[in-house]
Amino acid sequence: MTSRSTEQELAHPDRKTIQSFFDAIHRQYDFLNSLLSFGLDRYWRKCLVQEAFIFHRHPEARKGRRIQTEILRRCSSSLPQDDGSRLSILDLGVGTGKSLEAFLKVYSFERAVGCDFSERMLVKAKSRLDSSCALVACDFHELPFRSEAFDVVTGSFILRSVQDLERFFSEVKRVLTKSGKAVFLELTRPANRFVYLLYQPYLRYYLPIVGKLVSSQEKAYQFLSCSVQTFLEPRALRLEMEHVGFLETTTKSLTFGAATVIEGRKAAGSVSSDREQKGRRSYEHRV
């Protein structure tokens, strides 16, 4: 059990310390993600992709995985495509590439780029992703891309590792196209007090202990535990996005609030209702 002062240090370490954590656990990262989330990380990533592609879910989505996949493929009109060309995507904190891989399974992006500050994670991502995906080591606060370069900017479990959220979201907004969309998946604290009372022992004990046993990197998983306990609530993350100019911000709670999808657009009303209706009519006609 860590002291309160140690918890504060682990909740807000500097960039180099966080980088060393991820470098140290890159081999066991995917296995531990699945183990520690009881397999829910796969479901959460699926929700992330779904939220990125669909604003108005078709009722047929309830009928199963195959139908959901078809909706994702055929209703991508909810993403900006002003000139009819294919979209570009940037995955910040790409890690081992699992989230970007999930996006690529449902849409053929014209350009896909993954960024991470851990070069060892990028090596793992390279072995998973198609060679057409560009992988870049960079600082999330100073993205090495021109303005308006990507239609979609995403990231999974990255926001807790960002030292300056205002600067980070400003950079995300800068590299998005005028009608671009940012969508992030993050671990969060359940808002319901009863659920949180059940969830807290998992955060404080199960997570760091299992992380230590499997990876021998106790501090890395103490950081994960402490950062979730002290991180901003989803509503505050929305306000951070709105503060730098994002519009139409929303949050979607997953698994009683253990994870949350946070999203926003660079410009309001960037997708016309006609286009959304056309996408839904196309779906109804083909399925």
N, C-alpha and C positions, 0 to 999 in steps of 0.2 A: 504493500500500500504506500503510495507516495504522499509526501507532505504537501500542505497547501502552497508553500512557496515554490516547491518543485513543480507542482501542477501548473502554476502560473508561467514558469519558465518554459515548460514543455508545450503549453498552449500557444505561446507566441515566440517561437525560436526565430533566429535570423535565417536568411535565405540559404546560406551555406550549410547550416545545420539540417534544414529540411532536405536539401539536395543529398546530403550524406545519408539521411534516413532512407530515401528512395533508392539510392545506389546500393545500399546494403541489403534491401529486401527484394530486389528485382527478380531474383530466381523464384522465390516463393510467392510473389505478389498475387498472381491469378488464383493459385490454390487457396491462399489465405483469404482472399476476397470472398471466394465462394463459401469457404468453411465458416468464416466469421459472420457472414450475412445469411447463413443457412440456405444458400443457393438463390437468395432473392436478388443478388446483383444482376443476374441475367434478366430477370423481370423488370428491374428498374431501368436498365439500359434500353429495353424494348419500349418502355413508356417514354423515355427520352426521345427516341427516334419518332415515335408516334406523335408526340407533342410538337416536334419540329415540323412534321409534314401536314398535320391536320389541325385546323381550328375547330371545325364543326364535325364531330364524329358522326359517321353514318350509322343508323341503327343496326345495319347488318354486321357491324363490328362485333356484336355480341355472339355471333354464330360460330366463332372459332378462329384458330390461328391462321388457317388458310385464307379465310375471308379478310382478316386483318391485314395480311400481307398484300392481298390484292388491292385493298383500299390504299395502302401506303404507296403502292406502285402507280395507281391510277389517279390519285387525288393529290399528287405533288403540286398541283396548281395553287395550293395554299402557300407555296413558297414563291418568292419573286422570280419571274422569268420574263422580263419586259420585252426582250427581243427574240424570244423563242429558242434561245440557246440553252444548253444544259448548265446546271448550277455548279458553283464552286463552294467548297467547304473547308474550314479551318478548325481542327481539333486542338484545343489548348490543354496541355497536360495529358498528352495522348497516351502516356504510360506504355503498356505493352500492346496497345492498339485495339483492344477489345471493343471500345465504343465506336471508334471510326470504322472498324470492320462491320459492326451492326448497321451503320448508316449505308455502307457500300453494298450490303446485301439486298437493300430495297431500292436503291437508286444509283444510276450510273452517272456519277458526277464527272463533269468535264475536268475539274481540277480538285484534288484532295491533298491537303497538307496537314501534317501532324507536328506539333511543337512540344518540347519538354525541356526542362532544365537538367534532367538526369540523362546523361549520355548512355548509361547502361540500360535504362528503360527503352531508349530509342533503338538499341541493338535488338532487344526483344521484339519491339514493334516491327522492325525491319524483317524479322523472320516470319511474322504473321501476315503482314499486309502485302498487297500486290506491289510489284516494282514500280508501277506508275504513281504510287503515293510518294510525295516528297516528305522527308523527315528532317526537321531542323532543330538544333539545340539553341535555345534563346531565353532571354529574360522576358517574362510575361508583361512587365511594365514598359518595355520598349520593343514592340514587335517589329521585326525587320521586313515589313511589307509596306507597299504603297497604300495610300488611302483608297477606300472603296474597292478593295481587291477581292472580297468574298461575299457570297450571298448568305451563307450560314456560318456562324461562329458558335462552337459548342465546347463543352468540357465536362468531364465527370470527376467528381470528388477533388476538384482543384481549388475552389474558392477559399477553403480553410488554409491553404498554403500561400495565399496572396497577402503580402504585407500592407499594400495600399490599394484598397478596393476602388476608390475613386479614380485613381490613375489607371488601374487595370481596366475598369469599365469604359473609361475614356478612350483607351487604346482599342478596345473591342469595337466601340462605336466608330472609331476612325477607319478601321479596316473593313467595315461592313459597307456594302453598296447602299445606295439611297433608300432602297426598300428592303434592306437585309434584316435578318432575324438572328438574335442571340438566344441560345437555350442551354441551360446548365443543369446538371444533376448533382445534388449535394446531400451528404448525411446531415440530418437535423435532429433536434430534440422534439419529441412528441409534445404537442400543446396541451393535451389532456393530462391533468395532474396524476390521475390514477395510472394511466398507461406509462407515464414517465417514471413513477415509483417502481414499476416493474422493469422498466428499461434501464434504469440507473445502475443496478448491479451488473448488468451485461456490459455497460460502458466501463465501469470502474474496475471490474474484476475479470470477467470472462475474456473480454477482448485483449487486454494486455498480457494475461497469463497464457492464453492459447497462442498469441503471437510470439511470445518468448519461447514456448515449448517447441513450436514448429520452425521458427526462423532464427532463434537465439538472439533476436534484435529487440530486446525488451523496450528500450527507449523509443524506438520507432512506433511501436503500438501504444505506448503510453502517450505519445504525441497525438496519435489518432483519437484516443479516448479523451484526453484533456481538451483537444481542439473542438471536438463535437460538443462537449459540455459547456464551453465558453463562447461558442461562435454565435453570430447574429441569428435572430429568428428569421424565417422566410419573409415576413412582412418588411423587416428592416432591409433585407437584401433587395426587395422590390424598390424601396425608397432610395437605396444607393444607385440603382439603375436609373431611376427617374431623375435623380439629382444631376446626372451627366447628360440627360436629354432623351433617354429611352422612353418610348410611348407604348401604350397597350400592354403594359407589364402584367403578368399573371403568375400565380404559383399553383402547383398541383401537388397535394400531399399524397405520399405513397406509404403503404404499410403502417397506418396509424401515425404517420408523421416521422417515421424513422429515416425517411429520405424525402426529398422534395425536388420537383422540377421547377426552375425559375426561368422565365422567358420574357423577352421584350423585343419591340421593333424599333428600327432607327427612325422610321417615318410612320405616322398614323395613316390608317386607311391605305396601306401600300398594296393590298390585294383587293381588287375590285370584287364586289359581290357577284358580278356577272361571271368572272373567272371561276369563283368558287362553285357557283351553280352549274357552270359548264362541266367542271370536274366531277361533280356529283352525278350529273346526268350521264356523263360518259361511263361512270362506274355502274350505274343502274342498267345501262344499255348492254354492257359487256358481261356482267356477272349473271 
